[in-house]
Amino acid sequence: MKTLLINSLAVVAGLMLGGMANMAVVMIGPHVIAPPAGVDMSDVDSLAAGAHLLTPAHLIFPFLAHAVGTLAGALIANLLSTTRRGALAYVIGVFFLAGGITASFMIPAPAWFIALDLLLAYIPMAWLAAWLGRRLRPDETSPAS
């Protein structure tokens, strides 16, 4: 029962901290790459109205936000959990992927960006987090790598 509680809290912490990392990158983006005049990158309606004005450069930070948020959340869940650490990293990846799929229907973007985002920002980042987690916190029962 204690393991289930710890693993559940690890997933909740991963979702929360991954979401915070995502939002931090989203908030930094417009300060690094200025949005087109009249487009508020934090407002879905403004973004929808000005989507045709966005260039590939404007999409770098949304992609980074999704990738960094997923990586951070999955790594946190991996490092805080007691068992099934790799699987919990993928749980975070699937949660963030579901959010990405939902966002792709709500926020207009070019098809190439949606495909790139859904294919590279979520499950591969969960895999990377699982890999990093094995390096940062190896199992005590497995031989040293």
SEDREN-620596 format. One line per field, with one value per residue: x, z, y of N, C-alpha, C in turn. Coordinates in steps of 0.1 Angstrom, whole numbers. Example, Ala and Ser with C-alpha at 12.3 -4.5 7.8 and 13.67 -1.06 7.14 Angstrom:
residues 2
n.xx c(132/128) $
n.zz c(78/71) $
n.yy c(-57/-22) $
ca.xx c(123/137) $
ca.zz c(78/71) $
ca.yy c(-45/-11) $
c.xx c(132/129) $
c.zz c(78/79) $
c.yy c(-33/0) $
END
This chain:
residues 145
n.xx c(8/20/38/22/10/32/41/18/18/42/35/16/31/49/32/23/48/59/39/43/69/64/47/65/83/66/59/83/89/76/92/117/114/97/61/40/26/-2/-9/-16/2/-5/-33/-59/-79/-69/-46/-57/-69/-47/-31/-22/-2/20/53/77/96/82/70/89/92/67/69/93/83/64/81/101/85/73/96/107/85/82/108/108/87/98/122/111/95/90/89/86/96/104/80/63/73/66/38/35/43/22/0/7/9/-18/-28/-15/-27/-53/-48/-40/-64/-77/-60/-50/-26/1/0/24/37/21/23/51/53/35/47/74/77/66/63/89/104/95/107/134/135/131/154/174/167/174/201/207/196/203/191/194/197/205/234/262/265) $
n.zz c(0/8/-13/-35/-28/-28/-54/-68/-58/-69/-96/-96/-87/-109/-130/-121/-118/-143/-158/-148/-157/-184/-187/-179/-200/-220/-212/-214/-241/-259/-251/-261/-288/-306/-309/-338/-346/-327/-320/-293/-277/-255/-254/-265/-284/-296/-307/-324/-343/-353/-364/-390/-393/-380/-380/-387/-367/-346/-336/-322/-294/-284/-291/-276/-251/-248/-250/-230/-207/-206/-204/-180/-162/-165/-157/-130/-119/-124/-108/-82/-77/-63/-74/-107/-123/-149/-163/-151/-160/-186/-183/-176/-200/-217/-205/-211/-239/-245/-237/-256/-280/-276/-275/-301/-315/-306/-309/-336/-360/-382/-402/-403/-380/-360/-364/-360/-333/-319/-325/-315/-291/-268/-262/-270/-252/-227/-229/-229/-203/-188/-194/-185/-158/-151/-153/-134/-110/-104/-101/-70/-70/-94/-116/-117/-142) $
n.yy c(-12/12/16/19/44/61/59/69/95/103/104/124/145/146/153/179/193/190/204/229/234/234/257/277/277/284/310/323/322/343/365/360/353/375/378/381/413/422/396/377/354/339/338/319/326/349/338/319/337/350/330/326/344/335/323/296/300/311/289/274/277/268/240/234/238/218/195/199/202/176/160/169/164/136/127/135/120/94/95/99/77/44/18/4/24/33/28/46/70/68/69/96/107/98/111/138/136/132/157/172/162/171/199/202/201/224/246/264/252/246/216/201/210/201/173/169/178/160/136/138/153/141/110/102/119/110/85/93/104/81/67/85/85/58/61/81/71/42/9/-8/-35/-43/-50/-28/-3) $
ca.xx c(0/29/44/11/8/44/41/7/22/52/28/9/42/54/22/23/60/60/30/50/80/58/42/76/89/56/59/96/89/74/103/128/109/85/50/35/18/-16/-11/-12/5/-11/-47/-62/-87/-60/-37/-64/-71/-34/-23/-17/9/31/64/82/104/72/66/100/89/56/75/102/75/58/92/107/75/71/108/108/75/85/119/104/80/108/131/104/88/97/89/80/100/103/66/57/78/57/25/35/43/9/-8/11/5/-33/-30/-10/-37/-64/-44/-39/-77/-81/-52/-46/-11/4/0/38/41/13/29/64/50/29/57/87/77/60/68/104/109/93/118/146/134/133/168/181/164/182/215/208/193/203/185/204/198/211/248/266/267) $
ca.zz c(0/8/-26/-44/-25/-32/-69/-71/-55/-79/-109/-94/-87/-122/-138/-117/-121/-158/-162/-144/-166/-197/-186/-178/-213/-228/-208/-218/-255/-265/-248/-269/-302/-305/-317/-347/-340/-325/-316/-279/-277/-243/-255/-276/-294/-303/-314/-336/-352/-359/-367/-403/-392/-373/-388/-380/-355/-335/-331/-315/-280/-280/-291/-265/-238/-247/-248/-217/-197/-206/-199/-165/-154/-165/-149/-116/-116/-124/-97/-69/-75/-57/-83/-120/-125/-163/-166/-146/-169/-198/-179/-177/-214/-222/-201/-218/-252/-245/-237/-269/-290/-273/-279/-316/-320/-301/-313/-350/-363/-395/-400/-401/-367/-351/-365/-353/-319/-314/-326/-309/-279/-257/-259/-269/-240/-216/-230/-224/-189/-182/-196/-176/-145/-149/-151/-122/-98/-108/-91/-61/-72/-107/-117/-121/-157) $
ca.yy c(0/24/17/25/58/68/60/78/109/106/107/137/155/147/161/193/200/191/215/242/236/237/270/285/279/292/324/329/323/356/375/356/355/384/374/391/424/419/382/373/339/333/338/310/333/357/329/314/347/354/319/327/353/328/316/284/305/313/276/267/276/258/227/232/238/204/186/202/198/161/155/172/156/121/125/137/108/83/96/98/65/33/7/6/38/35/28/58/80/67/74/110/110/96/122/150/134/134/171/177/159/180/212/203/204/237/257/261/252/239/201/196/212/191/160/170/179/148/124/140/160/134/97/102/126/100/75/99/105/68/64/94/80/47/66/89/64/28/-1/-13/-50/-46/-48/-15/-1) $
c.xx c(9/35/34/10/20/44/30/11/33/46/22/20/48/45/23/36/63/51/37/61/75/54/54/82/79/57/72/96/87/85/115/125/96/74/47/27/4/-19/-6/-10/-1/-27/-51/-70/-78/-50/-44/-66/-58/-26/-16/-4/21/40/69/90/94/68/77/96/77/61/84/94/69/69/98/97/73/84/109/98/78/98/116/97/89/116/124/97/97/99/84/84/99/88/59/61/69/43/24/35/30/-1/-5/7/-10/-36/-26/-21/-49/-60/-44/-53/-82/-73/-47/-31/-10/4/14/42/33/19/42/62/45/39/69/87/72/66/83/110/106/104/131/147/137/148/177/179/172/197/217/205/192/197/197/207/205/226/251/269/279) $
c.zz c(0/-6/-36/-41/-30/-47/-74/-69/-65/-92/-107/-94/-101/-131/-134/-121/-136/-163/-159/-154/-180/-197/-185/-192/-222/-225/-213/-233/-262/-262/-256/-284/-302/-314/-327/-340/-339/-321/-302/-278/-265/-243/-267/-287/-303/-312/-326/-347/-360/-363/-380/-404/-386/-383/-381/-367/-343/-329/-323/-300/-276/-281/-279/-252/-237/-244/-234/-206/-195/-200/-184/-157/-153/-157/-134/-111/-115/-111/-83/-67/-69/-66/-97/-125/-140/-168/-162/-154/-181/-195/-180/-192/-221/-218/-209/-233/-254/-245/-250/-280/-288/-278/-295/-322/-317/-306/-327/-352/-376/-392/-397/-386/-357/-352/-358/-338/-313/-314/-318/-295/-267/-254/-260/-257/-228/-217/-225/-209/-182/-183/-186/-161/-141/-146/-137/-109/-102/-97/-83/-64/-85/-107/-121/-136/-159) $
c.yy c(13/26/24/40/66/70/69/93/113/110/121/148/157/156/176/200/201/202/228/245/240/252/280/288/287/306/331/331/336/367/372/358/362/379/385/402/420/405/380/358/332/332/329/317/342/349/323/324/351/343/320/336/347/322/304/288/307/300/268/266/268/244/224/231/224/194/187/198/183/155/157/164/141/118/126/124/96/84/95/85/54/21/12/20/42/36/41/70/80/71/89/114/108/107/135/148/136/149/177/174/168/194/213/205/218/248/255/262/244/223/196/198/203/177/159/170/166/136/126/146/152/120/96/109/117/89/81/101/92/64/72/89/67/51/73/82/49/20/-6/-28/-53/-43/-34/-14/7) $
END
